[in-house]
């Protein structure tokens, strides 16, 4: 009986050490290079998204409230439609563009006034609006952009 008692005590101690080993291994487990590479990639993606978010927050839009009259005198008018078409009116020149890529080439060649009014349909994706604003920002001149929604006809 004494031997059985000692075996039980020894088994109890070994199970305790085994549990302690699992706890220590779980806390200080070795990290494989693959996991470290995935963590670095995720950290890089988080930094890129934070930078993109910060650049979106830094877009300089004029502070117009609802009901404020937009400055139409000498302002360029850009209309973004749901189907991707972009209609631009700068001074007396009107241009109908099929997509944002065509707008990018047009925006680089165009001399823009200080103000631009960006009319958008309610269902236009936000990414499309920011893409147009980014193309305007690539010009070396400072352009103040006001955003308005198109009325339903």
Residue frames as qw, qx, qy, qz and C-alpha x, y, z in Angstrom:
[[0.000, 0.884, 0.467, 0.000, 0.00, 0.00, 0.00],
 [0.318, -0.763, 0.106, 0.553, 2.90, 2.33, 0.78],
 [0.394, -0.080, 0.597, 0.694, 4.29, 1.75, -2.70],
 [0.160, 0.650, 0.658, 0.344, 0.95, 2.62, -4.25],
 [0.197, -0.907, -0.253, 0.273, 0.83, 5.77, -2.14],
 [0.368, -0.562, 0.339, 0.659, 4.27, 6.80, -3.36],
 [0.338, 0.215, 0.697, 0.595, 3.37, 6.04, -6.98],
 [0.046, 0.834, 0.538, 0.115, 0.26, 8.21, -6.71],
 [0.273, -0.858, -0.003, 0.435, 2.30, 11.04, -5.19],
 [0.408, -0.291, 0.538, 0.677, 4.93, 10.66, -7.90],
 [0.256, 0.488, 0.699, 0.456, 2.25, 10.66, -10.61],
 [0.076, -0.914, -0.381, 0.122, 0.65, 13.73, -9.07],
 [0.329, -0.712, 0.223, 0.579, 3.99, 15.56, -9.05],
 [0.379, -0.035, 0.657, 0.651, 4.77, 14.52, -12.64],
 [0.165, 0.708, 0.630, 0.272, 1.33, 15.69, -13.82],
 [0.192, -0.912, -0.158, 0.326, 1.95, 18.99, -12.03],
 [0.360, -0.496, 0.439, 0.657, 5.30, 19.39, -13.76],
 [0.332, 0.304, 0.733, 0.510, 3.72, 18.46, -17.07],
 [0.042, 0.874, 0.483, 0.029, 1.03, 21.13, -16.56],
 [0.282, -0.824, 0.101, 0.481, 3.68, 23.65, -15.57],
 [0.428, -0.154, 0.610, 0.648, 5.65, 22.72, -18.70],
 [0.248, 0.589, 0.670, 0.378, 2.58, 23.33, -20.90],
 [0.100, -0.942, -0.264, 0.183, 1.96, 26.71, -19.27],
 [0.360, -0.648, 0.332, 0.583, 5.57, 27.77, -19.73],
 [0.399, 0.088, 0.700, 0.586, 5.56, 26.53, -23.34],
 [0.176, 0.769, 0.590, 0.170, 2.31, 28.36, -24.09],
 [0.151, -0.942, -0.078, 0.289, 3.64, 31.65, -22.73],
 [0.178, -0.740, 0.490, 0.425, 7.14, 31.45, -24.16],
 [0.840, 0.293, 0.446, 0.101, 6.49, 29.34, -27.24],
 [0.371, -0.296, 0.457, 0.752, 9.03, 29.78, -29.97],
 [0.490, 0.711, 0.144, -0.484, 7.85, 31.89, -32.89],
 [0.730, 0.188, 0.515, 0.408, 8.49, 30.45, -36.32],
 [0.206, -0.234, 0.308, 0.899, 9.87, 32.66, -39.09],
 [0.025, -0.430, -0.717, -0.547, 6.61, 32.26, -41.01],
 [0.271, -0.778, -0.549, 0.139, 4.60, 33.69, -38.12],
 [0.329, -0.574, -0.007, 0.750, 7.04, 36.56, -37.73],
 [0.153, 0.032, 0.542, 0.826, 6.80, 37.29, -41.48],
 [0.135, -0.623, -0.702, -0.319, 2.99, 37.28, -41.30],
 [0.331, -0.757, -0.373, 0.422, 3.10, 39.64, -38.31],
 [0.280, -0.361, 0.226, 0.860, 5.40, 42.01, -40.19],
 [0.039, 0.286, 0.667, 0.687, 3.11, 41.92, -43.23],
 [0.235, -0.735, -0.633, -0.058, 0.08, 42.65, -41.06],
 [0.346, -0.662, -0.161, 0.645, 1.89, 45.50, -39.29],
 [0.209, -0.116, 0.429, 0.871, 2.87, 46.95, -42.67],
 [0.077, -0.505, -0.712, -0.482, -0.74, 46.70, -43.89],
 [0.303, -0.771, -0.495, 0.262, -1.98, 48.44, -40.71],
 [0.309, -0.501, 0.075, 0.805, 0.54, 51.27, -41.20],
 [0.109, 0.136, 0.594, 0.785, -0.50, 51.65, -44.86],
 [0.183, -0.659, -0.686, -0.248, -4.17, 51.81, -43.89],
 [0.344, -0.727, -0.311, 0.506, -3.41, 54.33, -41.14],
 [0.252, -0.288, 0.289, 0.878, -1.48, 56.50, -43.62],
 [0.011, -0.356, -0.690, -0.630, -4.32, 56.25, -46.13],
 [0.270, -0.747, -0.604, 0.064, -6.84, 57.18, -43.46],
 [0.336, -0.616, -0.098, 0.706, -4.70, 60.13, -42.40],
 [0.164, -0.046, 0.466, 0.868, -4.41, 61.33, -46.01],
 [0.126, -0.569, -0.705, -0.403, -8.19, 61.12, -46.35],
 [0.338, -0.766, -0.439, 0.326, -8.59, 63.14, -43.16],
 [0.337, -0.474, 0.112, 0.806, -6.18, 65.76, -44.48],
 [0.269, 0.481, 0.589, 0.591, -8.17, 66.45, -47.64],
 [0.048, -0.279, -0.215, 0.935, -8.73, 70.15, -47.59],
 [0.010, 0.590, 0.713, 0.378, -12.39, 70.71, -48.24],
 [0.099, -0.363, 0.077, -0.923, -14.07, 74.01, -47.74],
 [0.000, 0.245, 0.819, -0.519, -16.28, 74.18, -44.70],
 [0.359, -0.166, -0.334, -0.856, -19.70, 74.51, -46.21],
 [0.308, 0.128, 0.786, -0.521, -22.78, 73.83, -44.18],
 [0.212, 0.485, 0.818, 0.223, -26.13, 72.81, -45.47],
 [0.107, 0.897, 0.418, -0.096, -27.89, 75.67, -47.17],
 [0.294, -0.653, 0.238, 0.656, -24.66, 77.55, -47.90],
 [0.625, 0.758, 0.022, -0.186, -24.56, 79.06, -51.36],
 [0.823, -0.069, 0.303, 0.475, -21.74, 77.56, -53.37],
 [0.061, -0.725, 0.259, 0.635, -19.23, 79.89, -54.98],
 [0.750, 0.449, 0.473, 0.114, -20.13, 79.46, -58.63],
 [0.299, 0.939, -0.136, -0.102, -18.36, 82.50, -60.00],
 [0.320, 0.716, -0.620, 0.019, -15.17, 81.36, -61.75],
 [0.578, -0.332, 0.715, -0.209, -15.52, 77.87, -60.23],
 [0.311, 0.210, -0.853, -0.363, -14.98, 74.63, -62.08],
 [0.775, -0.080, 0.264, -0.569, -17.93, 72.25, -61.92],
 [0.196, 0.262, -0.938, -0.115, -17.29, 68.51, -61.79],
 [0.792, -0.080, 0.115, -0.594, -20.24, 66.12, -61.89],
 [0.005, 0.263, -0.965, -0.002, -19.61, 62.49, -60.91],
 [0.757, -0.021, -0.188, -0.625, -22.35, 60.11, -62.02],
 [0.798, -0.269, 0.486, -0.234, -23.12, 56.65, -60.69],
 [0.926, 0.363, 0.101, 0.031, -22.19, 54.96, -63.98],
 [0.744, -0.258, 0.188, 0.587, -18.63, 56.31, -63.67],
 [0.401, 0.654, 0.258, 0.587, -18.96, 59.18, -66.12],
 [0.360, -0.563, -0.204, 0.716, -17.48, 62.52, -65.11],
 [0.301, 0.800, 0.337, 0.394, -18.71, 65.78, -66.63],
 [0.482, -0.406, -0.112, 0.769, -16.38, 68.74, -66.23],
 [0.235, 0.877, 0.273, 0.317, -17.03, 72.41, -66.91],
 [0.524, -0.436, -0.038, 0.730, -14.08, 74.76, -66.56],
 [0.034, 0.386, -0.179, -0.904, -14.92, 78.26, -67.71],
 [0.644, 0.400, -0.086, -0.646, -16.59, 77.87, -71.07],
 [0.375, 0.345, -0.837, -0.198, -15.00, 74.49, -71.78],
 [0.824, -0.162, 0.304, -0.450, -17.15, 71.39, -71.20],
 [0.304, 0.394, -0.860, -0.109, -15.78, 67.87, -71.24],
 [0.896, -0.178, 0.093, -0.397, -17.58, 64.52, -70.81],
 [0.135, 0.516, -0.843, 0.068, -15.21, 61.82, -69.56],
 [0.789, -0.088, -0.526, -0.307, -15.94, 58.11, -69.29],
 [0.839, -0.366, -0.348, 0.201, -13.91, 57.25, -66.18],
 [0.454, -0.863, 0.085, 0.206, -11.47, 58.51, -63.57],
 [0.702, -0.139, 0.368, 0.594, -8.43, 57.58, -65.67],
 [0.348, 0.614, 0.377, 0.600, -9.55, 59.96, -68.41],
 [0.259, -0.946, -0.153, -0.120, -10.22, 62.58, -65.75],
 [0.685, -0.551, 0.159, 0.448, -6.65, 62.16, -64.46],
 [0.551, 0.145, 0.377, 0.731, -5.15, 62.96, -67.85],
 [0.056, 0.795, 0.374, 0.475, -7.59, 65.83, -68.35],
 [0.473, -0.865, -0.138, 0.096, -6.86, 67.24, -64.87],
 [0.669, -0.356, 0.198, 0.622, -3.11, 67.33, -65.47],
 [0.394, 0.319, 0.416, 0.755, -3.49, 69.27, -68.73],
 [0.107, -0.818, -0.452, -0.339, -6.12, 71.69, -67.45],
 [0.152, 0.238, -0.336, 0.898, -5.52, 75.05, -65.77],
 [0.349, -0.579, -0.736, 0.034, -7.89, 74.99, -62.81],
 [0.166, -0.738, 0.013, -0.654, -9.47, 77.96, -61.05],
 [0.021, -0.368, 0.695, -0.618, -9.08, 78.33, -57.28],
 [0.574, 0.008, 0.552, -0.605, -12.52, 76.85, -56.60],
 [0.334, 0.040, -0.842, -0.422, -14.09, 73.62, -57.81],
 [0.661, -0.082, 0.347, -0.660, -17.57, 72.36, -57.03],
 [0.116, 0.140, -0.973, -0.142, -17.89, 68.59, -57.00],
 [0.710, -0.017, 0.076, -0.700, -21.45, 67.44, -57.63],
 [0.056, 0.166, -0.984, -0.026, -22.08, 63.79, -56.86],
 [0.682, -0.258, -0.446, -0.518, -25.05, 61.49, -57.10],
 [0.624, -0.538, 0.362, -0.436, -26.06, 59.95, -53.79],
 [0.983, -0.054, 0.167, -0.055, -25.16, 56.43, -54.88],
 [0.556, 0.685, -0.416, 0.220, -21.62, 57.22, -56.03],
 [0.861, -0.290, -0.278, 0.312, -19.06, 55.21, -54.01],
 [0.335, -0.918, 0.107, 0.181, -16.86, 57.26, -51.69],
 [0.689, -0.256, 0.438, 0.518, -13.73, 55.73, -53.26],
 [0.476, 0.563, 0.446, 0.507, -14.67, 57.26, -56.61],
 [0.083, -0.979, -0.129, -0.132, -15.09, 60.70, -55.04],
 [0.547, -0.730, 0.283, 0.297, -11.73, 60.53, -53.27],
 [0.706, 0.097, 0.461, 0.529, -10.08, 59.36, -56.49],
 [0.302, 0.801, 0.296, 0.423, -11.29, 62.47, -58.32],
 [0.309, -0.949, 0.061, -0.021, -10.17, 64.70, -55.43],
 [0.730, -0.411, 0.358, 0.413, -6.76, 62.98, -55.41],
 [0.602, 0.408, 0.394, 0.562, -6.34, 63.74, -59.12],
 [0.038, 0.939, 0.140, 0.312, -7.12, 67.39, -58.40],
 [0.560, -0.800, 0.173, 0.130, -4.63, 67.42, -55.54],
 [0.812, -0.033, 0.304, 0.497, -1.85, 66.17, -57.82],
 [0.354, 0.803, 0.124, 0.463, -1.83, 69.54, -59.53],
 [0.518, 0.021, -0.326, 0.791, 0.74, 71.96, -58.18],
 [0.146, -0.395, -0.010, -0.907, -1.86, 74.65, -57.59],
 [0.087, 0.156, 0.777, -0.603, -4.11, 74.97, -54.55],
 [0.361, -0.269, -0.568, -0.689, -7.74, 74.18, -55.35],
 [0.327, -0.017, 0.622, -0.711, -10.55, 74.58, -52.86],
 [0.283, -0.155, -0.859, -0.398, -13.18, 71.86, -53.36],
 [0.495, -0.019, 0.400, -0.771, -16.81, 72.06, -52.32],
 [0.050, -0.092, -0.977, -0.188, -18.95, 68.95, -52.42],
 [0.532, 0.134, 0.207, -0.810, -22.66, 68.95, -53.17],
 [0.403, 0.174, 0.898, 0.039, -25.15, 66.27, -54.07],
 [0.140, -0.087, -0.574, -0.802, -27.18, 66.33, -57.25],
 [0.531, 0.131, 0.391, -0.740, -30.91, 66.86, -56.91],
 [0.396, 0.255, 0.874, 0.118, -33.28, 64.23, -58.18],
 [0.140, 0.057, -0.401, -0.904, -34.96, 65.31, -61.39]]
